[in-house]
Amino acid sequence: MQIELGPLSRIEGHLNVKTTVIDNVVKDAQCVGEMFRGFEVILRGRDPLDAQQITQRICGVCPYAHAIASSYAQEKAYGITPPTNGRILHNLIQGANHLYDYILQFYQLSALDFIDITAIVNYHGTDRDLVQVRDWVKAELAAKNTFPGAPFLPRLKGQYLHNDEINIGALKHYIEAMEIQQKANRAAAIFGGKFPHATGIFPGGCAQKPTIDLISTYQALIEEVRDFIHQKYIPDLLAVAHAFPDYWHIGQSRGGFMSFGVLPLGPGADSRRLFAAGVLLDGKVRPVDFGLITEDVKYARYSSPSGLRVTEGQLTPAPEKNEAYTWVKAPRYNGQMVEVGPAARVLVDYKQGNNPQVTKLVDRFAAKARITAKQLNSVLGRHLCRAISAVIIADFLLEETERIEPGGPSALDLEIPATGEGFGATEASRGALLHYIRLQNHKIEKYECVVPTTWNCSPRDDRGNPGAMESALIGTKVANPAVQIESVRIVHSFDPCLACAVH
Amino acid sequence: MMNRREFMTMAAAIGAAFGVGNLPEPVAAALRQIDPQTIPKLLYLQGQSCSGCSISLLQAREPTPLTLITRYSQLVFHADLSATSGSQAMDLIERYIAGEAGPYFLVLEGAIPEKMPTACKIGDKSLASLLESAARTMVGAVAIGACACDGGIPGAEGNLTGAVGLPKFFAQRKIDKSVIQIRGCSVHPDWVWQTVVHLVKIGMPELTEIGSPKLFFSRSIHETCPRYHDFQQEIFAAKLGDGGCLFQLGCLGQQTKADCSSRWWNGGQTWCINANAPCIGCASPLFAKQKNMPFYRMKKRKT
């Protein structure tokens, strides 16, 4: 039986998943990215300093990661290193963006897969938000609208959490999360200028000077976000995990893992990072070599050559190409399929013992949930690794604010060379993000982006091997093949961003 | 007295004939009295977009996003928030577009790939075909952000898909529907939500010659800039990180009509120029269009 799961909602962008189900098991899955813009072509011939602005528009959910990756690439190309304040401000902006994104991903994008939102009609308390939602739902049902309760209803058929107290509590936190993500974004905007799409991020630092008033406002906002992470986000996640323990074993991808590391601890983009970079293949972590990354296009809608390295990337759309089923290319590391994202970030760091806090948190949560680190490769594992990242990044950001020299220089007077090239790599909240810039005549000659969801929603490579999410879907048992809430939960655990994946 | 449903059906029919901007006065007056609990319904579709405008809409503070989608409007579908997906979602979208689920406003974020329709699909339908059908049934349309208004960065010079905004897309098909155009990359949440509140409480807002609510888009950023004094005194930033007027670094506040300079962003926390970042003109119809119009003017060029 052929079932299409698209259009998928509560993700970014245009994703379809074509499945073949036999005897209630997903035998095949194809991830289909349905939107193409062609950023890399649009960037050619432009002023290099346009790049950290233009590339943010690849994705309005994680724009800062693109600005940071572009800034790193340009710093390499220009041969510059930011002042210490400049790098710290980059980190403060990017880190706050991670926090907002994790909270949004859990509550707004994933929670409705597990939480029973209809429990609200049984609410008898006096909380203003919940009373408002309850009365609204009741009015909706009474008004006989064609689709009452949208956008929260209708929903997919499936088993949701039974405990009203947990359901209503999580719903309250869903509402609070809307406010908390704003606080994280306000904090980032202090130095970035606005969110989304910061105008204040540049190669070499930030235009804003970190005066003491701005720093203390930033700290106060992040402290509130940190409290929410510890007091609400993690308990809610553990409650979901407790109610759906099978999902520690559902949605395993069948390749390696890769992280580029995030949040450099010194001014140079090459400094050691809060989360370490590495490629985890066959149980061993090795350093990342960007030269080993290639992109296959046999099954993607391009007529440009397949298997090109990043520095030689090409983009010729071929919308009607035979065999092609998606706009997403198939990136591979040394020919291997890898998953990127929170689980990869945590596993790659954990295996190297880089950050003691990562080790401690993984061990603590694993003991609590009675799993091993291996189960981080699962639906719940990805959610847990987002939460672990959130805890560690929130603490780091507050420490980082103490390292600022208040009022000190935070930007460089930029000179654009005629030629130059550079890679910029970081972790977006969704995973490993790589930008490459090459200049000619003071202009962009080539710009390439290999983006987290390009890895995760990759189609088959030229040899026919599936991408990470495809591999995680294949083999999944589904109770109701036409609906497949199990598959939808797997998709959401990857937090796909299709605008990023295709760009 | 006709009931609400009958009225909205009529309003939809008239809206289809005249475009929402040209409603006859009795209808416009009646629109002003519509029960705010149930109108307007917003069918929110994404074209060639980055979701940045959607994310910006979640940054609304007072009223909160939840209040805005339960009390002032109803968001019947949004890819980032809707619980539903797959065929159930497609059924919902198609029933609205077929005119079977009651009156609705079409809200579009993102551009339309005019020369390559398969470059944007929702389910098994091209965005273009959905929009053509919606034009026949919608009460009106709101274009959200630079891409939906003018093509934005997907429509910038050298693009491969022929990306255009909704007004041009309709004009090329001789579809006579006015579109409320809310520019910005991304939009400011107030610009959109307060337009919705205006629709509910008062009716159609007054629009500028490029279809944007006058309430937010009548004056240039420069005119109300807190650094206007610096400009007059010729106190100019010479390099990144300097205070003063940012004109010499390339600030486009003079050419860009929007109220950022008085409204500020992220709940009034800050805005670009307050962070020493030159305005890049993201609310201008010309935003990012030309390769030879860089965002910044850094004086030095290393040889």
Chai-1 contact restraints between the chains, C-beta under 6 A:
chainA,res_idxA,chainB,res_idxB,connection_type,confidence,min_distance_angstrom,max_distance_angstrom,comment,restraint_id
A,L5,B,G86,contact,1.0,0.0,6.0,A-B,restraint_1
A,G6,B,G123,contact,1.0,0.0,6.0,A-B,restraint_2
A,P7,B,A89,contact,1.0,0.0,6.0,A-B,restraint_3
A,P7,B,I122,contact,1.0,0.0,6.0,A-B,restraint_4
A,P7,B,G123,contact,1.0,0.0,6.0,A-B,restraint_5
A,L8,B,S85,contact,1.0,0.0,6.0,A-B,restraint_6
A,S9,B,A79,contact,1.0,0.0,6.0,A-B,restraint_7
A,S9,B,S82,contact,1.0,0.0,6.0,A-B,restraint_8
A,S9,B,S85,contact,1.0,0.0,6.0,A-B,restraint_9
A,S9,B,A89,contact,1.0,0.0,6.0,A-B,restraint_10
A,E12,B,S51,contact,1.0,0.0,6.0,A-B,restraint_11
A,E34,B,K121,contact,1.0,0.0,6.0,A-B,restraint_12
A,M35,B,C120,contact,1.0,0.0,6.0,A-B,restraint_13
A,F36,B,A119,contact,1.0,0.0,6.0,A-B,restraint_14
A,R37,B,Q48,contact,1.0,0.0,6.0,A-B,restraint_15
A,R37,B,P154,contact,1.0,0.0,6.0,A-B,restraint_16
A,G38,B,N159,contact,1.0,0.0,6.0,A-B,restraint_17
A,G38,B,L160,contact,1.0,0.0,6.0,A-B,restraint_18
A,V41,B,L160,contact,1.0,0.0,6.0,A-B,restraint_19
A,I42,B,A156,contact,1.0,0.0,6.0,A-B,restraint_20
A,I42,B,G158,contact,1.0,0.0,6.0,A-B,restraint_21
A,I42,B,N159,contact,1.0,0.0,6.0,A-B,restraint_22
A,G45,B,K291,contact,1.0,0.0,6.0,A-B,restraint_23
A,R46,B,K291,contact,1.0,0.0,6.0,A-B,restraint_24
A,D47,B,P294,contact,1.0,0.0,6.0,A-B,restraint_25
A,L49,B,Y296,contact,1.0,0.0,6.0,A-B,restraint_26
A,D50,B,P294,contact,1.0,0.0,6.0,A-B,restraint_27
A,D50,B,F295,contact,1.0,0.0,6.0,A-B,restraint_28
A,Q53,B,F295,contact,1.0,0.0,6.0,A-B,restraint_29
A,R57,B,C50,contact,1.0,0.0,6.0,A-B,restraint_30
A,R57,B,I153,contact,1.0,0.0,6.0,A-B,restraint_31
A,C59,B,C50,contact,1.0,0.0,6.0,A-B,restraint_32
A,G60,B,C50,contact,1.0,0.0,6.0,A-B,restraint_33
A,G60,B,S51,contact,1.0,0.0,6.0,A-B,restraint_34
A,G60,B,G52,contact,1.0,0.0,6.0,A-B,restraint_35
A,G60,B,I55,contact,1.0,0.0,6.0,A-B,restraint_36
A,G60,B,S186,contact,1.0,0.0,6.0,A-B,restraint_37
A,V61,B,S51,contact,1.0,0.0,6.0,A-B,restraint_38
A,V61,B,I55,contact,1.0,0.0,6.0,A-B,restraint_39
A,L112,B,A83,contact,1.0,0.0,6.0,A-B,restraint_40
A,W136,B,T70,contact,1.0,0.0,6.0,A-B,restraint_41
A,T146,B,A101,contact,1.0,0.0,6.0,A-B,restraint_42
A,T146,B,G102,contact,1.0,0.0,6.0,A-B,restraint_43
A,F147,B,V76,contact,1.0,0.0,6.0,A-B,restraint_44
A,F147,B,L92,contact,1.0,0.0,6.0,A-B,restraint_45
A,A150,B,V76,contact,1.0,0.0,6.0,A-B,restraint_46
A,P151,B,L75,contact,1.0,0.0,6.0,A-B,restraint_47
A,P151,B,H78,contact,1.0,0.0,6.0,A-B,restraint_48
A,P151,B,L81,contact,1.0,0.0,6.0,A-B,restraint_49
A,P151,B,S82,contact,1.0,0.0,6.0,A-B,restraint_50
A,F152,B,A83,contact,1.0,0.0,6.0,A-B,restraint_51
A,P154,B,T84,contact,1.0,0.0,6.0,A-B,restraint_52
A,P154,B,Q88,contact,1.0,0.0,6.0,A-B,restraint_53
A,R155,B,A83,contact,1.0,0.0,6.0,A-B,restraint_54
A,R155,B,T84,contact,1.0,0.0,6.0,A-B,restraint_55
A,I175,B,L66,contact,1.0,0.0,6.0,A-B,restraint_56
A,M178,B,P65,contact,1.0,0.0,6.0,A-B,restraint_57
A,Q182,B,Q59,contact,1.0,0.0,6.0,A-B,restraint_58
A,N185,B,N266,contact,1.0,0.0,6.0,A-B,restraint_59
A,R186,B,N266,contact,1.0,0.0,6.0,A-B,restraint_60
A,R186,B,G267,contact,1.0,0.0,6.0,A-B,restraint_61
A,R186,B,Q269,contact,1.0,0.0,6.0,A-B,restraint_62
A,A189,B,N266,contact,1.0,0.0,6.0,A-B,restraint_63
A,A189,B,Q269,contact,1.0,0.0,6.0,A-B,restraint_64
A,A189,B,T270,contact,1.0,0.0,6.0,A-B,restraint_65
A,I190,B,T270,contact,1.0,0.0,6.0,A-B,restraint_66
A,G193,B,C272,contact,1.0,0.0,6.0,A-B,restraint_67
A,G193,B,A275,contact,1.0,0.0,6.0,A-B,restraint_68
A,G193,B,A277,contact,1.0,0.0,6.0,A-B,restraint_69
A,K194,B,W265,contact,1.0,0.0,6.0,A-B,restraint_70
A,K194,B,W271,contact,1.0,0.0,6.0,A-B,restraint_71
A,K194,B,C272,contact,1.0,0.0,6.0,A-B,restraint_72
A,F195,B,N266,contact,1.0,0.0,6.0,A-B,restraint_73
A,P196,B,G52,contact,1.0,0.0,6.0,A-B,restraint_74
A,P196,B,I55,contact,1.0,0.0,6.0,A-B,restraint_75
A,P196,B,S56,contact,1.0,0.0,6.0,A-B,restraint_76
A,P196,B,S186,contact,1.0,0.0,6.0,A-B,restraint_77
A,H197,B,G52,contact,1.0,0.0,6.0,A-B,restraint_78
A,H197,B,S186,contact,1.0,0.0,6.0,A-B,restraint_79
A,T199,B,C272,contact,1.0,0.0,6.0,A-B,restraint_80
A,T199,B,A277,contact,1.0,0.0,6.0,A-B,restraint_81
A,T199,B,I280,contact,1.0,0.0,6.0,A-B,restraint_82
A,G200,B,A275,contact,1.0,0.0,6.0,A-B,restraint_83
A,G200,B,A277,contact,1.0,0.0,6.0,A-B,restraint_84
A,F202,B,L240,contact,1.0,0.0,6.0,A-B,restraint_85
A,A207,B,L240,contact,1.0,0.0,6.0,A-B,restraint_86
A,A207,B,G241,contact,1.0,0.0,6.0,A-B,restraint_87
A,A207,B,N276,contact,1.0,0.0,6.0,A-B,restraint_88
A,A207,B,A277,contact,1.0,0.0,6.0,A-B,restraint_89
A,Q208,B,A275,contact,1.0,0.0,6.0,A-B,restraint_90
A,Q208,B,N276,contact,1.0,0.0,6.0,A-B,restraint_91
A,P317,B,L160,contact,1.0,0.0,6.0,A-B,restraint_92
A,P319,B,M116,contact,1.0,0.0,6.0,A-B,restraint_93
A,P319,B,T118,contact,1.0,0.0,6.0,A-B,restraint_94
A,A411,B,L240,contact,1.0,0.0,6.0,A-B,restraint_95
A,A411,B,G241,contact,1.0,0.0,6.0,A-B,restraint_96
A,D413,B,K239,contact,1.0,0.0,6.0,A-B,restraint_97
A,L414,B,M298,contact,1.0,0.0,6.0,A-B,restraint_98
A,E415,B,K300,contact,1.0,0.0,6.0,A-B,restraint_99
A,E415,B,K302,contact,1.0,0.0,6.0,A-B,restraint_100
A,I416,B,R301,contact,1.0,0.0,6.0,A-B,restraint_101
A,P417,B,K302,contact,1.0,0.0,6.0,A-B,restraint_102
A,H442,B,R301,contact,1.0,0.0,6.0,A-B,restraint_103
A,A499,B,C50,contact,1.0,0.0,6.0,A-B,restraint_104
